[in-house]
Amino acid sequence: MNINSILGELRAERGRIDRAISAIEGLNSTGRRKVGRPPTVRRATRRRRGRMSAPGRAKQSQASKPVRRMSAAARRKMSRLLKQRWAQGEMKPRAKSAA
């Protein structure tokens, strides 16, 4: 086989594929055509994500825990005071929703 004839056939096939791709892009586009070369992806410049160390994970875990603002004793005291106010008629208890 002649290498030149093989190259000619491959180039012709590439031309047909390029035209088919352009036609399909034309069907899916908004009328604007992109100009210029597509961006190249360089593997060396990709940012690698590091792994978090065990102390870092522990610190993150502690930071995400909710902070308790009121002690259990303070909550009991407040509950007792509210119940007294309800009993005296100063406050009306909320009606429970049917949902």
C-alpha positions as CSV (number, residue, x, y, z in Angstrom):
1,M,0.0,0.0,0.0
2,N,1.1,3.5,-0.7
3,I,1.4,5.7,2.4
4,N,0.5,8.8,0.5
5,S,-2.8,7.3,-0.6
6,I,-3.6,6.3,2.9
7,L,-2.8,9.8,4.2
8,G,-5.1,11.2,1.5
9,E,-8.0,9.0,2.5
10,L,-7.5,9.8,6.2
11,R,-7.5,13.6,5.4
12,A,-10.6,13.2,3.4
13,E,-12.3,11.3,6.2
14,R,-11.2,14.0,8.7
15,G,-12.8,16.7,6.5
16,R,-16.1,14.8,6.4
17,I,-16.0,14.4,10.2
18,D,-15.2,18.1,10.7
19,R,-18.2,19.0,8.5
20,A,-20.5,16.7,10.3
21,I,-19.4,18.1,13.7
22,S,-19.9,21.7,12.4
23,A,-23.4,20.8,11.2
24,I,-24.4,19.2,14.5
25,E,-23.0,22.2,16.4
26,G,-25.0,24.5,14.2
27,L,-28.2,22.7,15.1
28,N,-27.5,23.0,18.8
29,S,-26.1,26.6,18.9
30,T,-27.7,30.0,19.4
31,G,-26.3,31.3,16.2
32,R,-22.9,32.4,17.6
33,R,-19.9,30.5,16.5
34,K,-16.9,30.2,18.7
35,V,-13.7,31.6,17.2
36,G,-10.2,30.5,17.9
37,R,-8.6,27.4,19.3
38,P,-10.2,25.5,22.1
39,P,-8.4,25.9,25.4
40,T,-5.8,23.2,26.1
41,V,-5.8,21.4,29.4
42,R,-2.4,21.1,30.9
43,R,-2.1,18.3,33.4
44,A,0.8,19.9,35.2
45,T,-1.1,23.0,36.0
46,R,-4.2,21.3,37.5
47,R,-4.6,22.0,41.2
48,R,-4.3,18.9,43.3
49,R,-6.5,18.7,46.3
50,G,-4.7,17.9,49.5
51,R,-5.9,15.5,52.1
52,M,-6.9,16.9,55.5
53,S,-4.7,15.7,58.4
54,A,-6.2,13.9,61.5
55,P,-5.7,17.0,63.7
56,G,-7.3,19.2,61.1
57,R,-10.3,16.9,60.9
58,A,-10.6,17.0,64.7
59,K,-10.4,20.8,64.8
60,Q,-13.1,21.0,62.0
61,S,-15.3,18.6,63.9
62,Q,-15.1,20.7,67.1
63,A,-15.8,23.9,65.2
64,S,-19.1,22.5,63.7
65,K,-20.6,21.3,67.0
66,P,-23.4,23.6,68.3
67,V,-22.6,25.8,71.3
68,R,-24.9,25.3,74.2
69,R,-25.9,28.7,75.4
70,M,-28.0,27.7,78.4
71,S,-27.3,25.1,81.1
72,A,-29.8,22.4,81.9
73,A,-30.5,24.0,85.3
74,A,-31.3,27.3,83.7
75,R,-33.7,25.6,81.2
76,R,-35.5,23.9,84.1
77,K,-35.8,27.2,86.0
78,M,-37.1,29.0,82.9
79,S,-39.7,26.2,82.3
80,R,-40.9,26.4,85.9
81,L,-41.3,30.2,85.7
82,L,-43.2,30.0,82.4
83,K,-45.6,27.4,83.9
84,Q,-46.2,29.7,86.8
85,R,-47.1,32.6,84.4
86,W,-49.4,30.4,82.5
87,A,-51.1,29.3,85.7
88,Q,-51.6,33.0,86.7
89,G,-53.1,33.8,83.3
90,E,-50.3,36.2,82.3
91,M,-49.5,34.1,79.2
92,K,-51.6,31.8,77.0
93,P,-50.0,28.6,75.9
94,R,-49.7,28.1,72.1
95,A,-52.2,26.0,70.4
96,K,-50.7,22.9,68.8
97,S,-51.1,22.9,65.0
98,A,-53.0,20.1,63.3
99,A,-50.2,19.5,60.8
